[in-house]
Amino acid sequence: MFLASARKLRSFGIIGMNQRNFGLISKYNPRHLYPLVDDKLKTKLLAQKAGITVPKLLGTLDYQHDVRKLGEILAAYNQFVIKPVQGSGGKGILVISERDHNLYFKPSGDMISLEEIERHVSNILSGLHSLGGKPDSVMIESLIQLDPVFSDYSYEGIPDLRVIVLKGYPIMAMLRLTTHASDGKANLHQGAVGVGIDMGTGAALHAVQFGEPVQHHPDTRKTFAELVVPHWEKLLPLAAACYEMTGLGYLGVDIVLDRDLGPMIIELNARPGLSIQVANCAGLAPRVTVIEALKNIDPDPASRADFSKNNFSTNLRTPLLRQERTRSSDL
């Protein structure tokens, strides 16, 4: 992998941090709307009001003295996910996939005690994982059940789909696949695999781990060449509809496929990162230009999704990976 000059990155259509911050976030996301997505509990309630499926809420904790209630809340569940309400980048998320009396097990098989979970929750409440380090609240959600289609493509966790939406139009998508290195979390910085997805078909285009191209999953050894995201005709309109739901013009929509409940929204992000360009081996800039050239925004999310399928499909399946790629400290 090589470091490219700013001019060369621009020629590839790569958007950097400054352009994202001032040309997209500041331009399209009114600050008064940030709490709708920065607060995961508000996002969940907003999605439910809009009729969008989300993971079931099992409980919330708001203050340090609430920690004593944790054992009672968890007693009825063998699987659950603990999240900071105002966390970001997957920080502070604890996934429990199995329980044996007072012992809990992460997807990796690592054991954790109730006392350790209480300590983790106390750290979340103190603001250790929140935006700006401010005191936070805790959400406890039901554990999403892995869709069998991903059983060979994800390890010790649940993959998710990140879709970038501009002015209501999905413009780029990436599947984040969990690995042993990522501790079962769909976080690229921790070692999850990012797979660029063709907007027209839902087929895998390119895959990277730690910024380097990979041809197969590092744990299961399954090749990505055959990977196609199911329910693609439902996923893109679902992402597009988040524009009306939030009013945010530049948005990262995170979607999971539950074995029993199908597609559901797990998180929205008003400041989505730019590593999706690395996973797709393509820049966002040309697609931003297409959307900004539109005189009117189609009021129908499904029609906007169809527009994106028709205009942003690369029609590439083989080879899965291009060896030509770029890296910048801006990504």
TIVEXPA-661401 format. One record per residue (C-alpha): residue in three letters; x, y, z. Coordinates in nm, 2 decimals. Example, Ala and Ser with C-alpha at 12.3 -4.5 7.8 and 13.67 -1.06 7.14 Angstrom:
<rs>
{r->ALA	px->1.23	py->-0.45	pz->0.78}
{r->SER	px->1.37	py->-0.11	pz->0.71}
</rs>
This chain:
<rs>
{r->MET	px->0.00	py->0.00	pz->0.00}
{r->PHE	px->0.13	py->0.34	pz->-0.08}
{r->LEU	px->0.07	py->0.70	pz->0.04}
{r->ALA	px->-0.08	py->0.91	pz->-0.23}
{r->SER	px->-0.05	py->1.28	pz->-0.27}
{r->ALA	px->-0.35	py->1.50	pz->-0.21}
{r->ARG	px->-0.38	py->1.57	pz->-0.58}
{r->LYS	px->-0.37	py->1.21	pz->-0.67}
{r->LEU	px->-0.64	py->1.13	pz->-0.41}
{r->ARG	px->-0.86	py->1.40	pz->-0.55}
{r->SER	px->-0.81	py->1.25	pz->-0.90}
{r->PHE	px->-0.95	py->0.92	pz->-0.76}
{r->GLY	px->-1.25	py->1.11	pz->-0.62}
{r->ILE	px->-1.14	py->1.05	pz->-0.26}
{r->ILE	px->-1.30	py->1.27	pz->0.00}
{r->GLY	px->-1.08	py->1.37	pz->0.30}
{r->MET	px->-1.16	py->1.48	pz->0.65}
{r->ASN	px->-1.17	py->1.85	pz->0.57}
{r->GLN	px->-1.40	py->1.81	pz->0.27}
{r->ARG	px->-1.62	py->1.58	pz->0.47}
{r->ASN	px->-1.64	py->1.82	pz->0.77}
{r->PHE	px->-1.71	py->2.14	pz->0.58}
{r->GLY	px->-1.85	py->2.02	pz->0.24}
{r->LEU	px->-2.09	py->1.76	pz->0.38}
{r->ILE	px->-2.14	py->1.76	pz->0.76}
{r->SER	px->-2.16	py->2.13	pz->0.81}
{r->LYS	px->-2.35	py->2.19	pz->0.49}
{r->TYR	px->-2.62	py->1.93	pz->0.53}
{r->ASN	px->-2.65	py->1.85	pz->0.90}
{r->PRO	px->-2.80	py->2.12	pz->1.12}
{r->ARG	px->-2.64	py->2.09	pz->1.47}
{r->HIS	px->-2.98	py->2.10	pz->1.65}
{r->LEU	px->-3.05	py->1.76	pz->1.49}
{r->TYR	px->-2.74	py->1.59	pz->1.61}
{r->PRO	px->-2.90	py->1.46	pz->1.94}
{r->LEU	px->-3.14	py->1.25	pz->1.73}
{r->VAL	px->-2.85	py->1.03	pz->1.63}
{r->ASP	px->-2.59	py->1.09	pz->1.89}
{r->ASP	px->-2.83	py->0.95	pz->2.15}
{r->LYS	px->-2.89	py->0.59	pz->2.06}
{r->LEU	px->-3.20	py->0.57	pz->2.28}
{r->LYS	px->-3.35	py->0.87	pz->2.10}
{r->THR	px->-3.26	py->0.71	pz->1.77}
{r->LYS	px->-3.44	py->0.38	pz->1.87}
{r->LEU	px->-3.76	py->0.56	pz->1.98}
{r->LEU	px->-3.75	py->0.77	pz->1.66}
{r->ALA	px->-3.72	py->0.46	pz->1.44}
{r->GLN	px->-4.00	py->0.28	pz->1.63}
{r->LYS	px->-4.22	py->0.58	pz->1.57}
{r->ALA	px->-4.14	py->0.56	pz->1.20}
{r->GLY	px->-4.23	py->0.19	pz->1.20}
{r->ILE	px->-3.87	py->0.08	pz->1.15}
{r->THR	px->-3.76	py->-0.25	pz->1.32}
{r->VAL	px->-3.49	py->-0.21	pz->1.59}
{r->PRO	px->-3.34	py->-0.45	pz->1.85}
{r->LYS	px->-3.56	py->-0.49	pz->2.15}
{r->LEU	px->-3.48	py->-0.27	pz->2.45}
{r->LEU	px->-3.43	py->-0.48	pz->2.76}
{r->GLY	px->-3.34	py->-0.20	pz->3.01}
{r->THR	px->-3.17	py->0.13	pz->3.07}
{r->LEU	px->-2.94	py->0.26	pz->3.35}
{r->ASP	px->-2.89	py->0.63	pz->3.40}
{r->TYR	px->-2.71	py->0.68	pz->3.73}
{r->GLN	px->-2.43	py->0.51	pz->3.93}
{r->HIS	px->-2.67	py->0.39	pz->4.19}
{r->ASP	px->-2.86	py->0.21	pz->3.92}
{r->VAL	px->-2.58	py->-0.04	pz->3.88}
{r->ARG	px->-2.71	py->-0.24	pz->4.18}
{r->LYS	px->-3.02	py->-0.32	pz->3.96}
{r->LEU	px->-2.81	py->-0.47	pz->3.69}
{r->GLY	px->-2.82	py->-0.83	pz->3.82}
{r->GLU	px->-3.19	py->-0.82	pz->3.85}
{r->ILE	px->-3.23	py->-0.68	pz->3.49}
{r->LEU	px->-3.00	py->-0.94	pz->3.34}
{r->ALA	px->-3.14	py->-1.24	pz->3.54}
{r->ALA	px->-3.41	py->-1.31	pz->3.27}
{r->TYR	px->-3.16	py->-1.31	pz->2.98}
{r->ASN	px->-2.89	py->-1.54	pz->2.86}
{r->GLN	px->-2.79	py->-1.31	pz->2.57}
{r->PHE	px->-2.78	py->-0.94	pz->2.55}
{r->VAL	px->-2.58	py->-0.63	pz->2.43}
{r->ILE	px->-2.48	py->-0.34	pz->2.66}
{r->LYS	px->-2.42	py->-0.01	pz->2.49}
{r->PRO	px->-2.33	py->0.35	pz->2.59}
{r->VAL	px->-2.62	py->0.56	pz->2.48}
{r->GLN	px->-2.38	py->0.83	pz->2.35}
{r->GLY	px->-2.09	py->0.61	pz->2.25}
{r->SER	px->-1.92	py->0.62	pz->1.91}
{r->GLY	px->-1.71	py->0.39	pz->1.69}
{r->GLY	px->-1.82	py->0.08	pz->1.88}
{r->LYS	px->-1.65	py->0.18	pz->2.20}
{r->GLY	px->-1.79	py->0.05	pz->2.52}
{r->ILE	px->-2.02	py->-0.21	pz->2.35}
{r->LEU	px->-2.02	py->-0.54	pz->2.54}
{r->VAL	px->-2.18	py->-0.85	pz->2.37}
{r->ILE	px->-2.29	py->-1.15	pz->2.58}
{r->SER	px->-2.39	py->-1.46	pz->2.38}
{r->GLU	px->-2.41	py->-1.72	pz->2.66}
{r->ARG	px->-2.47	py->-1.74	pz->3.04}
{r->ASP	px->-2.40	py->-2.01	pz->3.30}
{r->HIS	px->-2.55	py->-1.90	pz->3.63}
{r->ASN	px->-2.34	py->-1.59	pz->3.73}
{r->LEU	px->-2.08	py->-1.64	pz->3.46}
{r->TYR	px->-2.12	py->-1.47	pz->3.12}
{r->PHE	px->-1.95	py->-1.55	pz->2.80}
{r->LYS	px->-1.86	py->-1.32	pz->2.51}
{r->PRO	px->-1.88	py->-1.45	pz->2.15}
{r->SER	px->-1.51	py->-1.52	pz->2.16}
{r->GLY	px->-1.56	py->-1.76	pz->2.45}
{r->ASP	px->-1.40	py->-1.53	pz->2.70}
{r->MET	px->-1.57	py->-1.55	pz->3.04}
{r->ILE	px->-1.68	py->-1.24	pz->3.24}
{r->SER	px->-1.84	py->-1.22	pz->3.58}
{r->LEU	px->-2.13	py->-1.01	pz->3.69}
{r->GLU	px->-1.90	py->-0.79	pz->3.89}
{r->GLU	px->-1.69	py->-0.72	pz->3.58}
{r->ILE	px->-2.00	py->-0.63	pz->3.39}
{r->GLU	px->-2.11	py->-0.40	pz->3.67}
{r->ARG	px->-1.76	py->-0.23	pz->3.65}
{r->HIS	px->-1.80	py->-0.19	pz->3.27}
{r->VAL	px->-2.14	py->-0.04	pz->3.32}
{r->SER	px->-2.01	py->0.20	pz->3.58}
{r->ASN	px->-1.74	py->0.31	pz->3.34}
{r->ILE	px->-2.00	py->0.38	pz->3.07}
{r->LEU	px->-2.21	py->0.59	pz->3.32}
{r->SER	px->-1.90	py->0.79	pz->3.41}
{r->GLY	px->-1.85	py->0.89	pz->3.05}
{r->LEU	px->-1.55	py->0.67	pz->2.96}
{r->HIS	px->-1.69	py->0.59	pz->2.62}
{r->SER	px->-1.92	py->0.88	pz->2.55}
{r->LEU	px->-1.88	py->1.16	pz->2.30}
{r->GLY	px->-1.69	py->1.44	pz->2.48}
{r->GLY	px->-1.64	py->1.23	pz->2.79}
{r->LYS	px->-1.96	py->1.34	pz->2.95}
{r->PRO	px->-2.16	py->1.13	pz->3.19}
{r->ASP	px->-2.37	py->0.88	pz->2.99}
{r->SER	px->-2.66	py->0.63	pz->3.02}
{r->VAL	px->-2.66	py->0.26	pz->2.94}
{r->MET	px->-2.88	py->0.07	pz->2.70}
{r->ILE	px->-2.93	py->-0.31	pz->2.73}
{r->GLU	px->-3.07	py->-0.46	pz->2.41}
{r->SER	px->-3.16	py->-0.81	pz->2.28}
{r->LEU	px->-2.88	py->-0.99	pz->2.09}
{r->ILE	px->-2.93	py->-1.00	pz->1.72}
{r->GLN	px->-2.94	py->-1.35	pz->1.58}
{r->LEU	px->-2.70	py->-1.42	pz->1.29}
{r->ASP	px->-2.86	py->-1.46	pz->0.95}
{r->PRO	px->-2.74	py->-1.80	pz->0.82}
{r->VAL	px->-2.63	py->-1.63	pz->0.49}
{r->PHE	px->-2.34	py->-1.47	pz->0.69}
{r->SER	px->-2.24	py->-1.78	pz->0.89}
{r->ASP	px->-1.93	py->-1.83	pz->0.68}
{r->TYR	px->-1.85	py->-1.46	pz->0.65}
{r->SER	px->-1.85	py->-1.35	pz->1.01}
{r->TYR	px->-1.68	py->-1.48	pz->1.32}
{r->GLU	px->-1.78	py->-1.45	pz->1.69}
{r->GLY	px->-2.03	py->-1.17	pz->1.61}
{r->ILE	px->-2.29	py->-1.01	pz->1.40}
{r->PRO	px->-2.19	py->-0.82	pz->1.08}
{r->ASP	px->-2.36	py->-0.49	pz->0.98}
{r->LEU	px->-2.41	py->-0.29	pz->0.67}
{r->ARG	px->-2.30	py->0.08	pz->0.66}
{r->VAL	px->-2.48	py->0.29	pz->0.40}
{r->ILE	px->-2.39	py->0.65	pz->0.33}
{r->VAL	px->-2.70	py->0.85	pz->0.25}
{r->LEU	px->-2.68	py->1.20	pz->0.09}
{r->LYS	px->-2.99	py->1.41	pz->0.07}
{r->GLY	px->-3.19	py->1.09	pz->0.10}
{r->TYR	px->-3.00	py->0.90	pz->-0.17}
{r->PRO	px->-2.78	py->0.60	pz->-0.07}
{r->ILE	px->-2.45	py->0.66	pz->-0.24}
{r->MET	px->-2.21	py->0.40	pz->-0.11}
{r->ALA	px->-2.23	py->0.08	pz->0.10}
{r->MET	px->-1.99	py->-0.14	pz->0.30}
{r->LEU	px->-2.04	py->-0.47	pz->0.49}
{r->ARG	px->-1.84	py->-0.49	pz->0.81}
{r->LEU	px->-1.77	py->-0.85	pz->0.90}
{r->THR	px->-1.67	py->-0.95	pz->1.25}
{r->THR	px->-1.34	py->-1.14	pz->1.32}
{r->HIS	px->-1.16	py->-1.29	pz->1.62}
{r->ALA	px->-0.92	py->-0.99	pz->1.60}
{r->SER	px->-1.22	py->-0.75	pz->1.64}
{r->ASP	px->-1.35	py->-0.94	pz->1.94}
{r->GLY	px->-1.67	py->-1.01	pz->1.75}
{r->LYS	px->-1.74	py->-0.64	pz->1.68}
{r->ALA	px->-1.81	py->-0.49	pz->1.34}
{r->ASN	px->-1.54	py->-0.23	pz->1.39}
{r->LEU	px->-1.28	py->-0.18	pz->1.12}
{r->HIS	px->-1.02	py->-0.02	pz->1.35}
{r->GLN	px->-1.04	py->-0.32	pz->1.58}
{r->GLY	px->-0.99	py->-0.57	pz->1.29}
{r->ALA	px->-1.32	py->-0.63	pz->1.13}
{r->VAL	px->-1.32	py->-0.68	pz->0.75}
{r->GLY	px->-1.47	py->-0.41	pz->0.54}
{r->VAL	px->-1.63	py->-0.53	pz->0.22}
{r->GLY	px->-1.73	py->-0.28	pz->-0.05}
{r->ILE	px->-2.07	py->-0.35	pz->-0.19}
{r->ASP	px->-2.21	py->-0.29	pz->-0.54}
{r->MET	px->-2.50	py->-0.05	pz->-0.51}
{r->GLY	px->-2.69	py->-0.21	pz->-0.80}
{r->THR	px->-2.67	py->-0.57	pz->-0.69}
{r->GLY	px->-2.56	py->-0.60	pz->-0.33}
{r->ALA	px->-2.26	py->-0.81	pz->-0.45}
{r->ALA	px->-1.91	py->-0.79	pz->-0.29}
{r->LEU	px->-1.66	py->-0.59	pz->-0.48}
{r->HIS	px->-1.35	py->-0.55	pz->-0.26}
{r->ALA	px->-1.25	py->-0.64	pz->0.09}
{r->VAL	px->-0.99	py->-0.50	pz->0.33}
{r->GLN	px->-0.87	py->-0.57	pz->0.68}
{r->PHE	px->-0.65	py->-0.31	pz->0.86}
{r->GLY	px->-0.64	py->-0.13	pz->0.53}
{r->GLU	px->-0.49	py->-0.42	pz->0.34}
{r->PRO	px->-0.68	py->-0.61	pz->0.07}
{r->VAL	px->-0.80	py->-0.96	pz->0.16}
{r->GLN	px->-0.96	py->-1.23	pz->-0.06}
{r->HIS	px->-1.12	py->-1.44	pz->0.21}
{r->HIS	px->-1.23	py->-1.41	pz->0.58}
{r->PRO	px->-0.93	py->-1.44	pz->0.81}
{r->ASP	px->-1.10	py->-1.69	pz->1.04}
{r->THR	px->-1.34	py->-1.89	pz->0.83}
{r->ARG	px->-1.12	py->-1.88	pz->0.52}
{r->LYS	px->-1.44	py->-1.83	pz->0.31}
{r->THR	px->-1.38	py->-1.64	pz->-0.01}
{r->PHE	px->-1.57	py->-1.31	pz->-0.06}
{r->ALA	px->-1.61	py->-1.37	pz->-0.43}
{r->GLU	px->-1.95	py->-1.53	pz->-0.38}
{r->LEU	px->-2.08	py->-1.29	pz->-0.12}
{r->VAL	px->-2.41	py->-1.11	pz->-0.20}
{r->VAL	px->-2.61	py->-0.92	pz->0.06}
{r->PRO	px->-2.96	py->-1.06	pz->0.08}
{r->HIS	px->-3.28	py->-0.84	pz->0.09}
{r->TRP	px->-3.09	py->-0.57	pz->-0.11}
{r->GLU	px->-3.42	py->-0.44	pz->-0.25}
{r->LYS	px->-3.54	py->-0.38	pz->0.11}
{r->LEU	px->-3.21	py->-0.25	pz->0.26}
{r->LEU	px->-3.15	py->0.05	pz->0.04}
{r->PRO	px->-3.51	py->0.20	pz->0.07}
{r->LEU	px->-3.47	py->0.14	pz->0.45}
{r->ALA	px->-3.15	py->0.34	pz->0.45}
{r->ALA	px->-3.30	py->0.61	pz->0.23}
{r->ALA	px->-3.60	py->0.66	pz->0.46}
{r->CYS	px->-3.37	py->0.76	pz->0.74}
{r->TYR	px->-3.34	py->1.10	pz->0.57}
{r->GLU	px->-3.71	py->1.18	pz->0.64}
{r->MET	px->-3.68	py->1.02	pz->0.99}
{r->THR	px->-3.39	py->1.25	pz->1.10}
{r->GLY	px->-3.38	py->1.55	pz->0.86}
{r->LEU	px->-3.00	py->1.49	pz->0.83}
{r->GLY	px->-2.86	py->1.53	pz->0.48}
{r->TYR	px->-2.54	py->1.34	pz->0.52}
{r->LEU	px->-2.59	py->1.03	pz->0.72}
{r->GLY	px->-2.43	py->0.69	pz->0.80}
{r->VAL	px->-2.70	py->0.42	pz->0.84}
{r->ASP	px->-2.60	py->0.09	pz->1.01}
{r->ILE	px->-2.83	py->-0.20	pz->0.93}
{r->VAL	px->-2.82	py->-0.57	pz->1.05}
{r->LEU	px->-3.00	py->-0.87	pz->0.92}
{r->ASP	px->-3.16	py->-1.07	pz->1.20}
{r->ARG	px->-3.23	py->-1.44	pz->1.14}
{r->ASP	px->-3.59	py->-1.40	pz->1.26}
{r->LEU	px->-3.68	py->-1.03	pz->1.22}
{r->GLY	px->-3.50	py->-0.95	pz->0.90}
{r->PRO	px->-3.34	py->-0.60	pz->0.83}
{r->MET	px->-3.33	py->-0.36	pz->1.13}
{r->ILE	px->-3.16	py->-0.03	pz->1.21}
{r->ILE	px->-2.90	py->-0.04	pz->1.49}
{r->GLU	px->-2.74	py->0.30	pz->1.47}
{r->LEU	px->-2.73	py->0.63	pz->1.28}
{r->ASN	px->-2.43	py->0.85	pz->1.25}
{r->ALA	px->-2.42	py->1.22	pz->1.17}
{r->ARG	px->-2.04	py->1.21	pz->1.11}
{r->PRO	px->-1.98	py->0.88	pz->0.92}
{r->GLY	px->-1.62	py->0.80	pz->0.86}
{r->LEU	px->-1.44	py->0.77	pz->0.53}
{r->SER	px->-1.29	py->0.42	pz->0.54}
{r->ILE	px->-1.59	py->0.31	pz->0.33}
{r->GLN	px->-1.39	py->0.45	pz->0.03}
{r->VAL	px->-1.10	py->0.21	pz->0.11}
{r->ALA	px->-1.34	py->-0.09	pz->0.12}
{r->ASN	px->-1.50	py->0.01	pz->-0.21}
{r->CYS	px->-1.17	py->0.11	pz->-0.37}
{r->ALA	px->-1.36	py->0.42	pz->-0.49}
{r->GLY	px->-1.41	py->0.78	pz->-0.39}
{r->LEU	px->-1.73	py->0.94	pz->-0.27}
{r->ALA	px->-1.67	py->1.27	pz->-0.46}
{r->PRO	px->-1.82	py->1.17	pz->-0.80}
{r->ARG	px->-2.13	py->1.03	pz->-0.64}
{r->VAL	px->-2.17	py->1.35	pz->-0.42}
{r->THR	px->-2.15	py->1.55	pz->-0.75}
{r->VAL	px->-2.43	py->1.35	pz->-0.91}
{r->ILE	px->-2.66	py->1.40	pz->-0.61}
{r->GLU	px->-2.58	py->1.77	pz->-0.57}
{r->ALA	px->-2.66	py->1.82	pz->-0.94}
{r->LEU	px->-3.02	py->1.71	pz->-0.88}
{r->LYS	px->-3.27	py->2.00	pz->-0.89}
{r->ASN	px->-3.53	py->1.82	pz->-0.68}
{r->ILE	px->-3.52	py->1.54	pz->-0.42}
{r->ASP	px->-3.76	py->1.26	pz->-0.50}
{r->PRO	px->-4.01	py->1.23	pz->-0.21}
{r->ASP	px->-4.02	py->0.85	pz->-0.23}
{r->PRO	px->-3.74	py->0.66	pz->-0.05}
{r->ALA	px->-3.79	py->0.35	pz->-0.28}
{r->SER	px->-3.75	py->0.57	pz->-0.59}
{r->ARG	px->-3.43	py->0.73	pz->-0.45}
{r->ALA	px->-3.29	py->0.38	pz->-0.38}
{r->ASP	px->-3.37	py->0.28	pz->-0.74}
{r->PHE	px->-3.19	py->0.60	pz->-0.86}
{r->SER	px->-2.88	py->0.50	pz->-0.67}
{r->LYS	px->-2.89	py->0.14	pz->-0.80}
{r->ASN	px->-2.90	py->0.27	pz->-1.15}
{r->ASN	px->-2.64	py->0.54	pz->-1.12}
{r->PHE	px->-2.38	py->0.40	pz->-0.87}
{r->SER	px->-2.36	py->0.03	pz->-0.97}
{r->THR	px->-2.01	py->-0.06	pz->-1.08}
{r->ASN	px->-2.12	py->-0.38	pz->-1.25}
{r->LEU	px->-1.80	py->-0.55	pz->-1.13}
{r->ARG	px->-1.78	py->-0.90	pz->-0.98}
{r->THR	px->-1.44	py->-1.03	pz->-1.08}
{r->PRO	px->-1.17	py->-0.99	pz->-0.99}
{r->LEU	px->-1.31	py->-0.92	pz->-0.64}
{r->LEU	px->-1.01	py->-0.70	pz->-0.54}
{r->ARG	px->-0.82	py->-0.45	pz->-0.73}
{r->GLN	px->-0.46	py->-0.43	pz->-0.63}
{r->GLU	px->-0.45	py->-0.06	pz->-0.70}
{r->ARG	px->-0.55	py->0.12	pz->-0.39}
{r->THR	px->-0.46	py->0.43	pz->-0.19}
{r->ARG	px->-0.41	py->0.53	pz->0.16}
{r->SER	px->-0.42	py->0.87	pz->0.32}
{r->SER	px->-0.40	py->0.99	pz->0.68}
{r->ASP	px->-0.73	py->1.17	pz->0.59}
{r->LEU	px->-0.91	py->0.83	pz->0.57}
</rs>
